[in-house]
Amino acid sequence: MGLVVLGGVGSVICFAMNQLLLSIGILGALVLIDLPIYLLTPQCIVCYRCRSEFKDTPIGPAVGEWDLAIGEKYRIID
């Protein structure tokens, strides 16, 4: 998360200083760093109520994408 924030701030600063190519280059570098992490991270099932993660469970067709509205509905506030 820190790398994304740092890259975003650096890109905005470069854009404000009219360094458009450098700004786009920073964002492109962040994509190249983030892409392998995204591709190598396995999918998991997350419980809406307790937010438990089930990583080695086969994901069937009945399991849909994470729905933020449902997640907020069942979220337990500490």
Secondary structure, DSSP 8 states (H G I E B T S, - for coil): -HHHHHHHHHHHHHHHTT-HHHHHHHHHHHHHHHHHHHHHS---EE-TTT--EESSS---TT-----HHHHHHS----
